[in-house]
Amino acid sequence: MSNSNPSESTNEFLTGMGEHIEELRKRLLIAFLTLITAVIASFFFASPLMNWLTLPVGGLSALQSIEITENMTAAMNVSLLCGVILASPMVFYQFLAFVLPGLKENEKRMIWLFLPAMILFFLIGALFAFYVILPAAIPFLTSFLGIKTAIRTGSYIKFTTGLMFWIGVSFELPVIIYILAKVGVVNAALLLKEWRIAVVVCAVLAMVITPTTDPVNMMLVMVPLVLLYFLSVLFASFAKKG
């Protein structure tokens, strides 16, 4: 028979929970401070970044501002996007450092291996949105119904950074699926079986992400999403073989 005291077991449990909560608090604080630092640092480069982001419409000189704080808000939106990208490795690290003790050694190695891949895929997606989707979407938006459009700074920057962010997140799908398949949450056979549902979901996501009702621009988003899904099936297959 066990001689352990229930009150002692409860105290040990509460002590362990307290330690985990304290560790989580510290890691969240480090991630938050890293993000804030990255955003502030990015703010000093907001001007050249905005010059680059506005190339599809002819540069900053092609934009107009109406509100007093509009230029500052636009610069902050750019700084926020850049800060999130710069801080993401440290944020992911703090999250993984909290979770990894509960994983097996091979699962730890697998996640550390694919962490850079997630960042790379995000950047590829953001650049795809900038160099492929934007050049197709902007002429349609600015010439719709034949009405001359005066492009506002805040509206354009918010639209551009939002599109780049969500397309970048979408491009991380194959890496995420590989990790989930590696730990046994999903498998290639299941993903391939439900491909019709996946295509419908990709179409809905394309409608949400795409800022226009133009089917051409919607297809520019939907087709890569569908291809990424089938690429994810391939990644899941590799995970099973591995």
C-alpha positions in Angstrom: 0.0 0.0 0.0 1.2 3.5 -0.7 2.2 5.6 2.2 2.1 8.9 0.3 0.2 11.7 1.9 -2.6 13.2 -0.3 -1.8 16.7 0.9 1.9 16.3 -0.1 0.9 15.0 -3.5 -1.4 18.0 -4.0 1.4 20.4 -2.9 3.8 18.8 -5.3 1.3 19.1 -8.1 0.6 22.8 -7.3 4.4 23.5 -7.0 5.0 21.9 -10.4 2.1 23.8 -12.0 3.4 27.0 -10.5 6.9 26.4 -12.0 5.4 25.7 -15.4 3.3 28.9 -15.3 6.3 30.9 -14.2 8.4 29.5 -17.0 5.6 30.2 -19.5 5.3 33.8 -18.2 9.1 34.4 -18.6 9.1 33.0 -22.2 6.0 35.0 -23.2 7.7 38.1 -21.7 10.9 37.4 -23.7 8.9 36.8 -26.9 6.9 40.1 -26.3 10.1 42.2 -25.6 11.7 40.7 -28.7 8.7 41.6 -30.9 8.6 45.2 -29.5 12.3 45.6 -30.0 12.1 44.3 -33.6 9.1 46.6 -34.4 10.9 49.7 -33.0 14.1 48.8 -34.9 12.0 48.4 -38.1 10.4 51.8 -37.6 13.8 53.5 -38.4 13.8 51.7 -41.8 10.1 52.4 -42.5 10.8 55.0 -45.2 12.9 52.7 -47.5 10.5 49.8 -46.8 7.6 51.9 -47.8 9.4 53.0 -50.9 9.8 49.4 -51.8 6.2 48.4 -51.0 4.9 51.2 -53.1 6.8 50.3 -56.3 3.7 48.6 -57.9 1.9 52.0 -57.9 4.8 54.2 -58.8 6.4 55.0 -55.4 5.4 57.1 -52.4 4.9 60.1 -54.6 1.9 58.4 -56.2 0.1 58.1 -52.8 -2.1 60.7 -51.1 -2.8 61.2 -47.4 -5.9 62.8 -46.0 -5.7 62.3 -42.2 -3.0 63.9 -40.1 -1.9 60.6 -38.6 -2.2 58.6 -41.8 1.5 58.6 -42.7 2.5 57.6 -39.2 -0.1 54.8 -39.1 1.1 53.5 -42.4 4.7 53.5 -41.2 3.7 51.6 -38.0 1.9 49.0 -40.1 5.1 48.4 -42.2 7.2 48.3 -39.0 4.8 45.8 -37.4 5.0 43.4 -40.4 8.8 43.7 -40.6 9.1 43.3 -36.8 7.0 40.1 -36.8 9.2 38.6 -39.5 12.4 39.6 -37.7 11.1 38.4 -34.3 9.5 35.2 -35.5 12.7 33.0 -34.9 12.9 34.1 -31.3 9.2 33.8 -30.7 9.2 30.3 -32.2 12.2 29.4 -30.1 10.5 30.4 -26.9 7.4 28.5 -27.8 9.4 25.4 -28.7 11.6 25.6 -25.6 8.5 25.5 -23.5 7.0 22.5 -25.4 10.1 20.5 -26.3 10.8 18.9 -22.9 7.6 16.8 -23.5 8.7 15.6 -26.9 11.0 12.7 -27.9 14.5 13.4 -29.0 13.8 12.6 -32.7 10.7 14.9 -32.6 12.9 17.7 -31.1 15.5 17.3 -33.9 12.7 17.3 -36.5 11.2 20.5 -35.3 14.5 22.3 -35.0 15.3 21.2 -38.6 12.1 22.6 -40.0 11.9 25.8 -38.0 14.1 27.7 -40.6 12.0 26.1 -43.4 8.8 27.7 -41.9 10.4 31.1 -42.0 11.7 30.6 -45.5 8.3 29.5 -46.8 6.7 32.5 -45.2 9.1 34.8 -47.0 8.5 33.0 -50.3 4.8 33.5 -49.8 5.1 37.2 -48.9 7.3 37.8 -52.0 4.9 35.8 -54.2 2.1 38.2 -53.0 4.2 41.2 -53.8 5.6 40.3 -57.2 2.7 38.2 -58.6 -0.6 39.0 -56.9 -0.2 42.7 -56.4 0.8 43.6 -60.0 -2.4 41.8 -61.2 -4.7 43.1 -58.5 -3.8 46.8 -58.4 -4.6 47.6 -62.0 -8.0 45.9 -61.7 -8.8 47.8 -58.4 -7.7 51.2 -59.6 -9.5 51.0 -63.0 -12.7 49.3 -61.9 -15.8 51.0 -63.4 -13.5 53.4 -65.2 -13.4 55.7 -62.1 -10.1 57.5 -61.4 -8.7 56.3 -58.1 -6.6 58.4 -55.7 -4.6 55.9 -53.7 -4.4 56.7 -50.0 -1.3 55.9 -48.1 -2.9 54.2 -45.2 -5.3 52.2 -47.3 -2.6 51.0 -49.7 -0.1 50.0 -46.9 -2.7 48.2 -44.9 -3.9 46.3 -47.9 -0.4 45.4 -49.1 1.0 44.3 -45.7 -2.2 42.3 -44.9 -2.1 40.5 -48.2 1.6 39.7 -47.9 1.2 38.4 -44.3 -1.7 36.0 -45.0 -0.2 34.7 -48.2 3.1 34.1 -46.3 1.2 32.2 -43.6 -0.5 30.1 -46.2 2.8 29.1 -47.7 3.8 27.5 -44.4 1.2 24.8 -44.9 3.5 22.1 -46.3 6.0 22.4 -43.4 3.2 22.4 -40.8 1.6 19.3 -42.4 5.0 17.6 -42.4 5.4 18.2 -38.6 1.8 17.1 -37.9 2.3 13.9 -40.0 5.7 13.2 -38.3 4.0 13.2 -34.8 1.1 11.2 -36.1 -1.7 13.8 -36.1 -2.4 13.5 -39.9 -1.3 11.2 -42.7 -1.0 11.4 -46.5 -3.8 8.9 -47.2 -6.3 11.0 -45.2 -5.3 14.2 -46.8 -5.5 12.8 -50.3 -8.9 11.2 -49.5 -10.3 14.6 -48.5 -8.9 16.6 -51.5 -12.3 17.8 -52.7 -13.0 19.4 -49.3 -9.5 20.9 -49.4 -10.1 22.5 -52.8 -13.4 24.1 -51.5 -11.6 25.4 -48.4 -8.8 26.8 -50.6 -11.5 28.6 -52.7 -13.1 30.1 -49.6 -9.7 31.2 -48.3 -8.9 32.7 -51.7 -12.1 34.7 -51.6 -11.3 36.0 -48.1 -7.6 36.8 -48.8 -8.2 38.3 -52.3 -9.2 41.9 -52.0 -11.2 41.9 -55.3 -14.1 40.0 -56.8 -12.2 39.5 -60.0 -12.0 35.7 -60.8 -8.5 36.2 -62.3 -7.1 37.6 -59.1 -8.9 35.0 -57.0 -7.4 32.2 -59.1 -3.9 33.7 -58.6 -4.4 33.0 -54.9 -6.5 29.8 -55.1 -4.2 27.9 -57.5 -1.1 28.2 -55.3 -3.1 27.2 -52.2 -4.3 24.1 -54.0 -0.8 23.3 -55.2 0.5 23.8 -51.6 -2.1 21.4 -50.3 -1.0 18.6 -52.7 2.6 19.5 -51.8 1.6 19.0 -48.2 0.3 15.5 -49.1 3.7 14.8 -50.5 5.4 16.1 -47.4 3.2 14.0 -45.2 4.2 10.9 -47.3 7.8 11.7 -46.8 7.2 12.1 -43.1 5.7 8.6 -42.9 8.6 7.1 -44.9 11.1 8.8 -42.6 
